[in-house]
Amino acid sequence: VRLAESGGGLVQAGGSLRLSCAASGSIFSISVMGWYRQAPGKERELVASITNGGGTNYADSVKGRFTISRDNAKNTVYLQMNSLKPEDTAVYYCNAVVTLTTRSSTSYWGQGTQVTVFS
């Protein structure tokens, strides 16, 4: 299984970015997809997650600014980030809990995409 991320970049504070992550491979289903981030010198933290039924969970620091969504038919998850702040600067990682065609389940990670917000 491969998770391909895109959409990171450099943006001024107050701006917006949209991250995408597409899963491919021997996928039977994906239960949860999410975005995590890791800033320099800090631990990786959950930003937002979404179940295959559409249930969402957000970190308090991004509530009201970020929106997670997914397209189950495309095995793709999105993160719309608005009103970005310098403290949102981090490497953002996509995560997916995948049930393979063999019916085993594993958590997979993307390679990460850099988001840099300058003031």
N, C-alpha and C positions, 0 to 999 in steps of 0.2 A: 504494500500500500504506500502510496506517495501523496504527500500534501504539498501542493504548490501554492505559495503565497505571492501576492502582488499588492501594490498600491501604497507602499510606504514612501517617505520622502521628507523634504524640508518644507516647512510651512511657518508662516508668521503666526504669532499668538492671536487667537480669535478666528483663525481660519479653520478649514475642514479638510479631512482626508477620508477616503473610503478604502478599506482593506478587503481583499478577497482571498479565499482559500478553497481550492478545489481538490477533492480527494479522488484518487483513481487507483485501480488495482482490482484484486479479487474480493470485492465488497459485496456482502449480502445485505447488510444494513448498517446504519450509523445511529447510535442512540443519542449521544451528546456531542455537540461540537462547541468549541469555545476559543476564546482568545486570552492569552496570558501576556504579561510583559515583564521585562527585566531591565532595570536601570543600572548603570554602573555602580558597583559596590552594594547593590541591594539584591534581595532574594526575588525569585520569580513569583509573581502574584497573578491571581485570577482577575481579569478585566470584566469579562462577560461570558455567559454560556447559554446555550439554547438546546432544548430537547427536540426529538423528532416530532413531538406533538406541539411544539411552539412555545413551551414554557421557558421563560427567561430568568436569568439571575445576573445582577450587576454589582460590581464593587461600588461602595458608597461614593468614592471619589469621582466616579464617572456618571452616576445617575443623573438623568436629565440632559446629558450632553452626548452620550454615545448610545447607539442603537444597534443591536445585533439582530440579524435575520438569516434565514437559510432557504435554499432551494433544494428540497429533498430529491427531486428528479435529477438534479445536476450534482448532487453530493457536494454542494458548495455552501460556505458560510461567509457572511459579510459583516463588517463592522463599520458603520457610519460614525465618524468622529467629528463632532461640531464643537465650536467654542474651545478650541484646543489651547492648552496652557503649557508653559515651559516644563512644568512638572510631569507632563504626559510624555516627555522625551524618554524613549526606551527602545529596546528591540522587542517587537511584538511577535509572539509565536502562536500559531494555530495548533489546536489539539482536537483529536477526534477519537471517540471510543467506537471501534469498528468491530462488527461481527463479520468474520470472513465467510466465504462460501463453504469452508470446512466446518463452520458453526463455532469456531473458537473466537474469543473476543480479546482484543488488545487495544491499548492506548497508543496512538501515533502522534508524532510531533512534526511540524513543518520546520524549515531551516531558519526561519526568523526573517523579519523585515524591519529595517530601521525607520523609526519615526523621530524626527527632530523638530522641535517647536522653539522658535527664537522670538525674543521680545523686542 
